[in-house]
Amino acid sequence: MDFIKIAQAAKEAALKAVDMSKETKNSALIAVADELEKNKQQIFEANALDLKQAEELVKSGELSNATFNRLKLNENKMRDMLQGIRDIANLEDPINKKLLVRELDKDLTLYKISCPIGVLGIIFEARPDVIAQISSLAIKSSNAVILKGGKESKHTNETILAIINSTLEKIENFPKNLLQQVFSRDDVAQMLTCDKYINLIIPRGGNKLVKYIKENTKIPVLGHADGICHIFTDESADLEMAQKIIVDAKTQYPSACNSVETLLIHENFKQKDELLASLQLEEIKLIDKPESWAFEYGDKILAFKTVKNIDEAIEHINTYGSGHTDCIITKNIENAEKFMNKVDSAGVYFNASTRFADGFRYGFGAEVGISTNKTHARGPVGLEGLTIYKYKLIGNGQIVKDYAEGKKEFHHKDLI
C-alpha cells in the first residue's frame, strides 16, 4: 500500500480513537496479552528465524553483537512483555484528565484536558518486544501508530503485530488501522516528510539512526541519540555497595542504553584499587585513557577516571554525558543532593543502578523509549509522554470587549 494511504488511515483511526472508552481499551489489552501468550511458540519460531539470519550479518560485520543480543526474545523477555501489557491495562486512563480548572470569571471556566497526540511514527532497531510495548501504550493513550522495525527482526515483528491486530479485530468499537506496520527504507523516507498526518516521530536505535531522523524531518522527534551513563564513586562510598551497583549497571545487560559507560572515582576513595580489581573479576574490561569520553560501548567495557572532587565529576558528566542517566554512590547526603540537582540528565540516581531507567521498572507498564529532550517528555516515556492537552473554555455569552473596556474583571480562581 502507498505510504500516504497508510498515514491517512492512521489519521482517521486516531480521530476515532479519541472516543474509545477505557473499558474498550482495557479489554483489548487483556485480550492482546492472552493471545500473545497462547501463541508465544509461534513468536519464538519467528524470532529463531530472525536470529539465524542475523548470525550471518554478525559474521559479515553488518550487525554488531550488541544489536544481535537485543534481537533475542527469550522466556524472560516474553514474560516481561506480557506483564507490561497487563500492567498498562491496570493503569489509570491518561485521556480526558482535568489538569487545570480555572474560573476566569463567573460562568467563564477554563479547563486544561489531557488528550492523545494523534499519529505516532515509531522507527526502531532490533528489540522485537518493542512492538508489543508501543502498541499497548498506543491503545491505552488512544494514539494511532505506524511502526517501522529493523530488517533484522522482520519475522518476529510481523508475527507479533499480526497476532495483535487479529485480536483487535474482534473487539467491538475498536478503530481499524490504529496499529500499522511498514517495512522499507522508502517507507521511512516518506514517513519523515508526512507532517500533514504524523504528529510525532520516536526513534529507538543507535546514534546514526536518531541523527539521520532529526536531520531529515520537520516532524517533532522524541528520543535520545546516545546512552552515555556515568557512575561517580564518592570518597565516602561503601565499597561493597559500589561493587554491586557498578557490576549490575555494566553487566546485567551491557548493550542497553542505560548501561554504565564511564566510572568516575573520587581521588580520596581509599579502596579504588580493590574496586577496580573486583570489576575485572567480573570480566569487565577497564580503560583509563579512552579515545573519547563520549562513547557508548554497549559491551562489558568500562572507561574510568579519577577526579579531584564532586565538582569535577559533575563537570565531566555535563560535558561528555548524553543527558540519559547518571548515578552517585555516597554516604554524604549533601553531596547526593548537589549531584542530583546539578547533573543535567533525565535521570539522576543516588546509590542505585542506572539500569533502573526503564518504563516497566518505573511502573509505567512499558515505554516507547527514553527521551533526553527538554520539552514535553523526558526520561522513560510511558502513557503520560504520549498525551498532550487542549484547553476547553466554557462561557455564557462573554466577550473580550467587556474586559478590555473595564466593564468586567477576571478573578482567576483555581477550582482544583
Steps between C-alpha positions, in 0.01 A plus 500: 500500500614853425640661817277808470194274515644331809555839664150617406350182646699558819368857527141378458557233765651755740197726469268207576717376788436820698152367584614153610384416848749384762306171517554439127871580526558287808310198367701529177829500691408197711390313188827591323711374792304174513533438126873576495548257788298230321707547185841557658647189338415642159674824601809314623519313169487826306768644728719193446480563125605863552787391725623249244512767229653749743788264578612534140480878524717492813759285320509743209530800732165648394352449846664560838499248784312754713219523243493121466453468877209747493336289231467191720151441634518246784258385770604780736444773241171339400387490864588867551334595171172331595508636854564847359185480286290387797651770719404763243141372506494557878635855481277805522371620163722794398237661275244764600667573832442848642845653535371847589159651573504878533203730531599811305181676600152398605362249245830508306711191582820379338586129496836348405424144387740221402455359151688272256784635287347340190716298262839369613772384262725251681829394343698241694787254464505138622311470835193302382327548837480872415215443256271361771601768751432787262178348368369465855593854597340630180175317573481627859585858400260495200776573248542348156844365420699410189784263589822445308725234649847402388537240225686277745176445699254495208353152561453555873343843449262374233390208715442706815304776327294249302392335826424839657293627206307174456407532868395866466273418205280305744469790745172689457535872416876477455622726213656330200857587400596634843815284484678467165841381394730593210823334394707684240752784511281684255218482754729666756592775253132567432413487869749777573331731247145419607445786744143544378398173665773403751531701821808350667795282396659277765825327401639210705845405385859610468650843459507481120130421476392778736732756339372412152138536607553835675680639194238382252161593638292802599291282731586528873735219611499345846793285604866478587807458283737344755493326834825621653423435866738572789550380855694722742652317797533768767770490771251377763354224282457153646724260308258208501213720382716655228607158374142372490356808324777538241503130411122502454507822296769361269435126472128438557429603137811667350337596169215694664501879474486531881815293552782697663781601263726718721605460863623809684686441829578761765876523555447456877305177462747274678385169352535596133741218413284243673192631316666484158638151568153375594359638174767319300405177676155549348665500153455874456770651280624826656632791291670796667590695186214462251513663158184684599314545828180539299479143376234233549665156512191282532726225631681393818744788458524783753698822476616635835654822628619636834358843585602749769153564639127490435513824300742347249276194476194715428691706244622184324149356481345822373778528239512144367171345605195456282246620755368147550562358850780564751561379854693594813605243760557672834414514869499881488141625464610854412721371219216282374264798488763717330566230239131440426426873475797598283536203262297589191349160417155347465578260785726576798545219755632468853637156592310310230590334170447698179317193365189615687444760224215311337127556461410151622711544814355848559151349505400642161418148374735557206666782310522623144860598570713725714512868422781743573289785362413796719157554355179303550647174635830398662643170621306175445194599298183320599134593474537855626766572238258389227240757595476872443221731610237736370327795662122499529332829585136491608322833516158661495519763227809685630701720260852642532381858435338517844829414668708725276277798583498425874131410521597160637807363678663159512533341842698188396389256768646148487237235572736200521 
